[in-house]
Every structure is written in structure tokens, then in C-alpha cells.
């Protein structure tokens, strides 16, 4: 068998190098509201921004990511991004069930 220097393509392993494949979105981390008064969902990670929704005491919510340099609430600067409704909740009144990734 002679080597000709030409490789044949294995058509079963050829991929289209066109559009990039998006990585799957990270699964939200569960958290529980700890304040008996509930917690406001804010438009931005500050208690001065508009309230866009609320969660009730002991409600389990989805935490998308966290910001660690938001406005402090009782000394806690961490805010969690939530999607329903789209906004932010202070970590001071939410107990996360697992590590929450940083927002990009």
C-alpha cells in the first residue's frame, strides 16, 4: 500500500464550522425568602430603584447570578438577579441553597 500524501475525509466526523454553538444557560440556583415581610424585586441592585415585583416569606425563587458590589442592605452588598419578574433582590433577605455564580 503506497502513501500518496492525500487524506480522505471521514464524512461521519465532518462538522459545519459555520455558526457557533451557544453554551447552555446555567441552571438557576434556588433560594428562599427569609424576611417575614417578603422581599421587593428592584429594577437595579439598589433599594432606591423602582420596585418591579415582590416575593413572599418562605417563597422559593430562582437566583440567576449575583452582584457583590451592590448597595449595602444591613451591611450585605450582595444582590441576586432574578428573571420572574426581571430584576434584583437583596441577599440580606434571601437564603441561597447553593453557590450562586457571579453575573457576567
PATOR-678285 format. One record per atom (N, C-alpha, C): residue in one letter; atom name; x, y, z. Coordinates in pm, 1 decimal, always signed. Atoms other than C-alpha are relative to their C-alpha. Example, Ala and Ser with C-alpha at 12.3 -4.5 7.8 and 13.67 -1.06 7.14 Angstrom:
! PATOR-678285
+------+------+----------+----------+----------+
: resn : name :        X :        Y :        Z :
+------+------+----------+----------+----------+
:    a :    N :    +89.0 :   -119.0 :     +0.0 :
:    a :   CA :  +1230.0 :   -450.0 :   +780.0 :
:    a :    C :    +90.0 :   +120.0 :     +0.0 :
:    s :    N :    -82.0 :   -119.0 :     -6.0 :
:    s :   CA :  +1367.0 :   -106.0 :   +714.0 :
:    s :    C :    -77.0 :   +109.0 :    +73.0 :
+------+------+----------+----------+----------+
//
This chain:
! PATOR-678285
+------+------+----------+----------+----------+
: resn : name :        X :        Y :        Z :
+------+------+----------+----------+----------+
:    x :    N :    +84.2 :   -116.3 :     +0.0 :
:    x :   CA :     +0.0 :     +0.0 :     +0.0 :
:    x :    C :    +89.0 :   +123.0 :     +0.0 :
:    x :    N :    -84.5 :   -118.3 :    +15.8 :
:    x :   CA :   +155.5 :   +326.2 :   -112.6 :
:    x :    C :    -67.3 :   +120.8 :    +62.3 :
:    x :    N :    +49.8 :   -124.2 :    -59.3 :
:    x :   CA :   +118.4 :   +657.2 :    +70.2 :
:    x :    C :     +5.2 :   +107.0 :   -106.8 :
:    x :    N :     +5.7 :   -100.6 :   +105.9 :
:    x :   CA :     +1.8 :   +927.2 :   -169.7 :
:    x :    C :     +5.0 :   +142.3 :    +53.2 :
:    x :    N :     -3.7 :   -133.1 :    -58.3 :
:    x :   CA :     +0.4 :  +1220.2 :    +72.3 :
:    x :    C :   -133.9 :    +71.3 :     -3.0 :
:    x :    N :   +133.2 :    -59.9 :     +4.1 :
:    x :   CA :   -373.0 :  +1283.5 :    +22.3 :
:    x :    C :    -87.5 :    -74.2 :    +99.9 :
:    x :    N :    +87.6 :    +61.7 :   -100.1 :
:    x :   CA :   -605.0 :  +1221.9 :   +314.9 :
:    x :    C :   -143.5 :     +8.0 :    -46.7 :
:    x :    N :   +141.4 :     +0.0 :    +31.9 :
:    x :   CA :   -965.2 :  +1125.6 :   +266.2 :
:    x :    C :    -76.9 :    +45.1 :   +124.3 :
:    x :    N :    +81.8 :    -49.1 :   -111.4 :
:    x :   CA :  -1228.3 :  +1297.0 :   +479.8 :
:    x :    C :    -90.4 :   -111.0 :    +49.4 :
:    x :    N :    +95.3 :    +92.1 :    -62.8 :
:    x :   CA :  -1423.2 :  +1083.0 :   +719.8 :
:    x :    C :   -131.3 :    +76.4 :    +11.0 :
:    x :    N :   +122.1 :    -79.6 :     +8.1 :
:    x :   CA :  -1768.8 :  +1214.0 :   +631.0 :
:    x :    C :    -88.3 :    -12.6 :   +123.3 :
:    x :    N :    +79.7 :    +12.7 :   -121.9 :
:    x :   CA :  -1918.3 :  +1087.3 :   +956.0 :
:    x :    C :    +47.3 :    +95.4 :   +109.0 :
:    x :    N :    -54.6 :    -85.4 :   -104.2 :
:    x :   CA :  -1696.8 :  +1321.6 :  +1159.8 :
:    x :    C :    +24.2 :   +143.9 :    -45.8 :
:    x :    N :    -15.7 :   -135.5 :    +49.6 :
:    x :   CA :  -1708.5 :  +1638.5 :   +947.3 :
:    x :    C :   -112.7 :    +85.2 :    +57.0 :
:    x :    N :    +99.8 :    -89.8 :    -58.2 :
:    x :   CA :  -1884.2 :  +1930.1 :  +1118.4 :
:    x :    C :     -1.4 :   +130.5 :    -76.9 :
:    x :    N :    +11.3 :   -132.3 :    +60.3 :
:    x :   CA :  -2011.0 :  +2255.5 :   +980.1 :
:    x :    C :    +64.5 :    +99.3 :    +95.1 :
:    x :    N :    -70.9 :    -96.7 :    -82.9 :
:    x :   CA :  -1777.8 :  +2524.0 :  +1109.9 :
:    x :    C :    -65.5 :   +136.9 :     -8.6 :
:    x :    N :    +70.5 :   -125.9 :    +17.6 :
:    x :   CA :  -2037.5 :  +2793.6 :  +1038.1 :
:    x :    C :    -33.9 :    +67.3 :   +131.7 :
:    x :    N :    +45.9 :    -71.4 :   -119.3 :
:    x :   CA :  -2242.5 :  +2938.3 :  +1324.7 :
:    x :    C :    +50.0 :    -68.2 :   +126.9 :
:    x :    N :    -45.4 :    +58.9 :   -126.1 :
:    x :   CA :  -2101.2 :  +2890.9 :  +1674.1 :
:    x :    C :   -117.0 :    -57.6 :    +78.8 :
:    x :    N :   +102.0 :    +63.7 :    -82.9 :
:    x :   CA :  -2291.3 :  +2666.8 :  +1911.2 :
:    x :    C :     +1.5 :    +68.5 :   +135.5 :
:    x :    N :     +8.3 :    -69.8 :   -128.7 :
:    x :   CA :  -2412.3 :  +2855.8 :  +2218.7 :
:    x :    C :     +5.9 :   -100.7 :   +113.8 :
:    x :    N :     -5.0 :    +84.9 :   -118.6 :
:    x :   CA :  -2330.7 :  +2708.1 :  +2556.5 :
:    x :    C :   -135.6 :     +4.0 :    +68.0 :
:    x :    N :   +129.4 :     -1.2 :    -69.1 :
:    x :   CA :  -2637.1 :  +2601.5 :  +2752.9 :
:    x :    C :     +2.4 :    +98.5 :   +116.7 :
:    x :    N :     +9.7 :    -96.1 :   -110.9 :
:    x :   CA :  -2757.3 :  +2861.1 :  +3003.0 :
:    x :    C :    +13.6 :    -74.2 :   +132.2 :
:    x :    N :    -17.3 :    +60.3 :   -131.7 :
:    x :   CA :  -2659.8 :  +2791.9 :  +3361.0 :
:    x :    C :   -137.0 :    -13.0 :    +67.4 :
:    x :    N :   +124.9 :    +23.5 :    -70.1 :
:    x :   CA :  -2940.3 :  +2646.3 :  +3567.6 :
:    x :    C :     -5.3 :    +90.2 :   +122.9 :
:    x :    N :     +9.2 :    -87.0 :   -117.0 :
:    x :   CA :  -3067.2 :  +2893.9 :  +3829.4 :
:    x :    C :    +13.7 :    -78.6 :   +131.2 :
:    x :    N :    -13.1 :    +55.9 :   -134.0 :
:    x :   CA :  -2989.3 :  +2828.0 :  +4195.4 :
:    x :    C :   -124.9 :    +38.3 :    +77.9 :
:    x :    N :   +117.9 :    -29.5 :    -81.7 :
:    x :   CA :  -3284.0 :  +2804.8 :  +4433.3 :
:    x :    C :    +39.8 :    +80.9 :   +122.6 :
:    x :    N :    -18.7 :    -78.5 :   -120.6 :
:    x :   CA :  -3316.8 :  +3048.8 :  +4719.5 :
:    x :    C :   -134.4 :    +14.1 :    +69.8 :
:    x :    N :   +123.1 :    -15.2 :    -77.1 :
:    x :   CA :  -3572.6 :  +3102.2 :  +4996.6 :
:    x :    C :     -2.0 :   +137.2 :    +65.8 :
:    x :    N :    +16.7 :   -131.1 :    -62.1 :
:    x :   CA :  -3703.9 :  +3439.7 :  +5112.1 :
:    x :    C :     -8.2 :    -18.3 :   +151.5 :
:    x :    N :     -7.9 :    +15.9 :   -145.9 :
:    x :   CA :  -3621.1 :  +3479.3 :  +5484.0 :
:    x :    C :    -69.0 :   +111.7 :    +77.2 :
:    x :    N :    +65.7 :   -111.7 :    -68.9 :
:    x :   CA :  -3790.0 :  +3810.9 :  +5565.5 :
:    x :    C :   -149.1 :    -26.9 :    +12.9 :
:    x :    N :   +144.2 :    +20.2 :    -22.2 :
:    x :   CA :  -4135.6 :  +3778.9 :  +5721.2 :
:    x :    C :    -84.3 :   +100.6 :    -78.2 :
:    x :    N :    +71.2 :   -100.5 :    +79.9 :
:    x :   CA :  -4230.6 :  +4090.7 :  +5525.0 :
:    x :    C :    +12.6 :    -26.8 :   -149.7 :
:    x :    N :    -26.1 :    +27.5 :   +140.2 :
:    x :   CA :  -4114.6 :  +3934.7 :  +5197.7 :
:    x :    C :   +116.9 :    +84.4 :    -47.3 :
:    x :    N :   -110.5 :    -78.2 :    +56.6 :
:    x :   CA :  -3864.3 :  +4098.0 :  +4964.4 :
:    x :    C :    -45.9 :    +62.7 :   -131.7 :
:    x :    N :    +30.9 :    -69.2 :   +125.1 :
:    x :   CA :  -3900.5 :  +4354.1 :  +4687.5 :
:    x :    C :    +97.3 :    -40.2 :   -109.6 :
:    x :    N :    -84.1 :    +18.0 :   +118.4 :
:    x :   CA :  -3770.7 :  +4284.8 :  +4338.9 :
:    x :    C :    +19.3 :   +139.9 :    -56.9 :
:    x :    N :    -33.3 :   -134.5 :    +45.4 :
:    x :   CA :  -3592.4 :  +4600.3 :  +4223.4 :
:    x :    C :    +51.5 :     -3.0 :   -143.6 :
:    x :    N :    -46.4 :    -10.9 :   +138.2 :
:    x :   CA :  -3512.0 :  +4721.1 :  +3872.8 :
:    x :    C :   +152.7 :    -10.0 :     -7.6 :
:    x :    N :   -146.4 :     +1.3 :     -7.8 :
:    x :   CA :  -3143.3 :  +4764.6 :  +3972.7 :
:    x :    C :    +40.6 :    -44.9 :   +140.2 :
:    x :    N :    -43.5 :    +47.4 :   -132.3 :
:    x :   CA :  -2931.9 :  +4634.3 :  +4266.1 :
:    x :    C :    +20.9 :   +113.7 :   +100.9 :
:    x :    N :     -0.3 :   -107.8 :    -98.3 :
:    x :   CA :  -3017.6 :  +4927.7 :  +4490.0 :
:    x :    C :   -141.4 :    +17.6 :    +54.3 :
:    x :    N :   +132.5 :    -17.5 :    -59.1 :
:    x :   CA :  -3303.4 :  +4992.7 :  +4730.2 :
:    x :    C :    -65.5 :   +130.9 :    -43.2 :
:    x :    N :    +55.4 :   -125.4 :    +51.2 :
:    x :   CA :  -3351.0 :  +5331.6 :  +4562.4 :
:    x :    C :    -67.8 :    -17.1 :   -135.4 :
:    x :    N :    +57.8 :    +18.3 :   +133.5 :
:    x :   CA :  -3461.0 :  +5180.6 :  +4230.6 :
:    x :    C :   -144.6 :    -48.7 :     +9.7 :
:    x :    N :   +142.0 :    +33.7 :    +10.8 :
:    x :   CA :  -3814.5 :  +5104.7 :  +4118.6 :
:    x :    C :    -28.2 :   -145.1 :    +40.6 :
:    x :    N :    +45.9 :   +134.3 :    -34.8 :
:    x :   CA :  -3997.1 :  +4804.6 :  +4268.7 :
:    x :    C :    -77.5 :    -55.3 :   -119.5 :
:    x :    N :    +65.7 :    +61.1 :   +116.3 :
:    x :   CA :  -4097.4 :  +4571.1 :  +3982.5 :
:    x :    C :    -76.6 :   -126.6 :    +37.4 :
:    x :    N :    +71.5 :   +117.7 :    -47.3 :
:    x :   CA :  -4239.1 :  +4287.6 :  +4194.2 :
:    x :    C :    +36.8 :    -29.5 :   +144.2 :
:    x :    N :    -30.9 :    +42.2 :   -136.9 :
:    x :   CA :  -4228.9 :  +4110.7 :  +4530.3 :
:    x :    C :     -4.8 :   -152.1 :     +9.1 :
:    x :    N :     +9.0 :   +142.1 :    -35.8 :
:    x :   CA :  -4173.4 :  +3764.5 :  +4674.3 :
:    x :    C :    -43.1 :     -6.7 :   +145.2 :
:    x :    N :    +51.6 :    +13.1 :   -136.5 :
:    x :   CA :  -4343.9 :  +3644.3 :  +4991.4 :
:    x :    C :    +95.3 :    -82.2 :    +87.9 :
:    x :    N :    -77.6 :    +74.0 :    -99.2 :
:    x :   CA :  -4190.7 :  +3496.1 :  +5307.4 :
:    x :    C :     -3.3 :   -149.6 :    -30.1 :
:    x :    N :    -22.3 :   +143.2 :    +23.5 :
:    x :   CA :  -4056.0 :  +3140.3 :  +5259.7 :
:    x :    C :    -21.8 :    -43.6 :   -144.7 :
:    x :    N :    +14.6 :    +36.3 :   +140.9 :
:    x :   CA :  -4114.0 :  +3155.4 :  +4882.8 :
:    x :    C :   +134.8 :    -44.3 :    -53.9 :
:    x :    N :   -121.9 :    +49.5 :    +64.7 :
:    x :   CA :  -3856.4 :  +2953.1 :  +4687.1 :
:    x :    C :     +6.9 :    +64.7 :   -137.6 :
:    x :    N :    -16.4 :    -76.1 :   +123.8 :
:    x :   CA :  -3718.3 :  +3156.9 :  +4398.8 :
:    x :    C :   +125.4 :    -45.3 :    -74.9 :
:    x :    N :   -116.1 :    +32.2 :    +83.2 :
:    x :   CA :  -3467.5 :  +3116.8 :  +4113.1 :
:    x :    C :    +97.5 :   +117.2 :     +0.3 :
:    x :    N :   -105.8 :    -99.7 :     -2.5 :
:    x :   CA :  -3138.8 :  +3306.7 :  +4153.5 :
:    x :    C :    +90.9 :    -24.9 :   -120.1 :
:    x :    N :    -73.9 :    +17.2 :   +124.8 :
:    x :   CA :  -2970.0 :  +3357.4 :  +3815.1 :
:    x :    C :   +150.3 :    +19.9 :    +21.8 :
:    x :    N :   -139.6 :    -32.3 :    -26.8 :
:    x :   CA :  -2645.6 :  +3519.0 :  +3930.3 :
:    x :    C :     +4.3 :   +104.4 :   +110.4 :
:    x :    N :    -10.0 :    -98.5 :   -107.5 :
:    x :   CA :  -2509.6 :  +3758.5 :  +4191.4 :
:    x :    C :    +97.2 :   +111.3 :    -35.7 :
:    x :    N :    -87.3 :   -116.6 :     +9.8 :
:    x :   CA :  -2351.6 :  +4101.0 :  +4205.1 :
:    x :    C :    +46.8 :    +27.2 :   +142.0 :
:    x :    N :    -52.9 :    -10.1 :   -136.3 :
:    x :   CA :  -2121.6 :  +4151.6 :  +4503.6 :
:    x :    C :    +33.0 :   +141.7 :    +43.3 :
:    x :    N :    -32.3 :   -137.3 :    -37.4 :
:    x :   CA :  -2079.4 :  +4528.2 :  +4496.9 :
:    x :    C :   -120.4 :    +92.6 :    -13.0 :
:    x :    N :   +121.0 :    -81.2 :     +4.4 :
:    x :   CA :  -2438.9 :  +4649.0 :  +4508.9 :
:    x :    C :    -11.9 :    +86.5 :   +124.9 :
:    x :    N :    +24.4 :    -83.8 :   -116.8 :
:    x :   CA :  -2581.6 :  +4895.8 :  +4756.6 :
:    x :    C :    -15.3 :    -88.8 :   +123.3 :
:    x :    N :    +12.7 :    +82.9 :   -119.1 :
:    x :   CA :  -2541.8 :  +4755.3 :  +5110.2 :
:    x :    C :   -139.3 :     +8.9 :    +64.0 :
:    x :    N :   +125.2 :     +7.9 :    -74.6 :
:    x :   CA :  -2856.4 :  +4641.7 :  +5290.1 :
:    x :    C :    +34.2 :    -68.7 :   +131.6 :
:    x :    N :    -40.9 :    +51.0 :   -132.0 :
:    x :   CA :  -2787.2 :  +4596.4 :  +5662.4 :
:    x :    C :   +138.9 :    -62.5 :     -5.4 :
:    x :    N :   -138.8 :    +45.3 :     +8.9 :
:    x :   CA :  -2418.7 :  +4553.3 :  +5575.3 :
:    x :    C :    +27.8 :   -103.2 :   -107.5 :
:    x :    N :    -16.9 :   +101.9 :   +103.8 :
:    x :   CA :  -2475.9 :  +4299.1 :  +5294.9 :
:    x :    C :     -6.9 :    +66.5 :   -137.1 :
:    x :    N :     -8.0 :    -63.7 :   +131.3 :
:    x :   CA :  -2365.0 :  +4420.9 :  +4947.6 :
:    x :    C :    -40.8 :    -92.1 :   -115.4 :
:    x :    N :    +32.4 :    +97.0 :   +105.3 :
:    x :   CA :  -2474.2 :  +4107.3 :  +4756.5 :
:    x :    C :   -146.2 :    +16.4 :    -43.3 :
:    x :    N :   +133.8 :     -2.4 :    +60.2 :
:    x :   CA :  -2773.6 :  +4125.5 :  +4522.7 :
:    x :    C :     -9.3 :   -114.7 :    -99.1 :
:    x :    N :    +23.4 :   +111.3 :    +92.2 :
:    x :   CA :  -2922.8 :  +3834.9 :  +4324.1 :
:    x :    C :    -86.7 :    +45.8 :   -116.2 :
:    x :    N :    +79.1 :    -24.6 :   +120.2 :
:    x :   CA :  -3050.4 :  +3864.1 :  +3966.7 :
:    x :    C :   -107.7 :   -106.5 :     -7.5 :
:    x :    N :   +112.5 :    +91.4 :    +17.5 :
:    x :   CA :  -3395.3 :  +3707.8 :  +3916.0 :
:    x :    C :    -67.4 :    +31.3 :   -133.6 :
:    x :    N :    +63.3 :    -19.8 :   +130.7 :
:    x :   CA :  -3598.4 :  +3662.6 :  +3597.3 :
:    x :    C :   -149.9 :    +19.6 :     +5.0 :
:    x :    N :   +146.6 :     -5.7 :     -4.3 :
:    x :   CA :  -3959.3 :  +3644.9 :  +3713.0 :
:    x :    C :    -44.2 :    +65.9 :   +129.1 :
:    x :    N :    -20.9 :    -95.1 :   +108.7 :
:    x :   CA :  -4004.3 :  +3935.8 :  +3734.1 :
:    x :    C :   +148.0 :    +32.8 :    -16.4 :
:    x :    N :   -138.3 :    -32.5 :    +30.8 :
:    x :   CA :  -3684.0 :  +4060.1 :  +3575.0 :
:    x :    C :    +48.5 :   +111.0 :    +92.9 :
:    x :    N :    -51.3 :   -100.7 :    -92.0 :
:    x :   CA :  -3485.8 :  +4242.4 :  +3844.7 :
:    x :    C :    +99.5 :    -57.7 :    +98.5 :
:    x :    N :    -99.5 :    +33.4 :   -101.2 :
:    x :   CA :  -3276.7 :  +4216.2 :  +4161.0 :
:    x :    C :    -64.0 :     -7.1 :   +138.3 :
:    x :    N :    +40.9 :     +7.2 :   -140.9 :
:    x :   CA :  -3332.7 :  +4109.8 :  +4523.8 :
:    x :    C :   +125.7 :     +3.0 :    +85.9 :
:    x :    N :   -114.3 :     -3.9 :    -89.7 :
:    x :   CA :  -3103.6 :  +4180.4 :  +4815.1 :
:    x :    C :    +22.4 :   -137.3 :    +63.1 :
:    x :    N :    -34.2 :   +128.6 :    -62.5 :
:    x :   CA :  -2922.1 :  +3875.7 :  +4950.6 :
:    x :    C :    -23.9 :     +3.8 :   +150.3 :
:    x :    N :    +23.6 :    -12.9 :   -144.2 :
:    x :   CA :  -2986.9 :  +4010.4 :  +5300.9 :
:    x :    C :   -125.7 :    -74.4 :    +43.1 :
:    x :    N :   +127.5 :    +61.9 :    -33.5 :
:    x :   CA :  -3337.9 :  +3862.0 :  +5288.0 :
:    x :    C :    -29.5 :   -126.0 :    -80.2 :
:    x :    N :    +14.8 :   +123.5 :    +77.5 :
:    x :   CA :  -3276.2 :  +3551.6 :  +5071.3 :
:    x :    C :   +111.3 :    -96.5 :    +39.3 :
:    x :    N :    -97.2 :   +105.5 :    -33.0 :
:    x :   CA :  -3102.5 :  +3226.6 :  +5174.8 :
:    x :    C :    +20.4 :    -85.1 :   -124.5 :
:    x :    N :    -27.9 :    +81.2 :   +118.6 :
:    x :   CA :  -2932.3 :  +3063.7 :  +4876.8 :
:    x :    C :    +21.4 :   -146.0 :    +40.5 :
:    x :    N :    -10.5 :   +143.5 :    -27.4 :
:    x :   CA :  -2945.3 :  +2680.6 :  +4860.8 :
:    x :    C :   +132.6 :    -58.3 :    -47.7 :
:    x :    N :   -129.6 :    +43.4 :    +54.2 :
:    x :   CA :  -2613.3 :  +2650.9 :  +4672.9 :
:    x :    C :    +74.5 :   +125.8 :    -43.6 :
:    x :    N :    -79.8 :   -113.5 :    +45.4 :
:    x :   CA :  -2334.8 :  +2872.6 :  +4539.5 :
:    x :    C :    -65.8 :    +63.2 :   -123.7 :
:    x :    N :    +57.2 :    -75.6 :   +110.9 :
:    x :   CA :  -2466.9 :  +3142.8 :  +4306.4 :
:    x :    C :   +115.5 :    +60.5 :    -81.1 :
:    x :    N :   -111.6 :    -54.7 :    +79.7 :
:    x :   CA :  -2237.8 :  +3236.4 :  +4013.5 :
:    x :    C :     -5.8 :   +152.5 :     -8.9 :
:    x :    N :     -5.6 :   -144.0 :    +22.1 :
:    x :   CA :  -2121.7 :  +3592.5 :  +3959.3 :
:    x :    C :    -63.9 :    +34.8 :   -133.1 :
:    x :    N :    +56.3 :    -47.2 :   +126.7 :
:    x :   CA :  -2306.1 :  +3789.6 :  +3692.4 :
:    x :    C :   +114.4 :    +43.6 :    -91.4 :
:    x :    N :   -102.4 :    -37.8 :    +98.6 :
:    x :   CA :  -2106.9 :  +3850.0 :  +3374.4 :
:    x :    C :    -21.9 :   +141.0 :    -46.7 :
+------+------+----------+----------+----------+
//
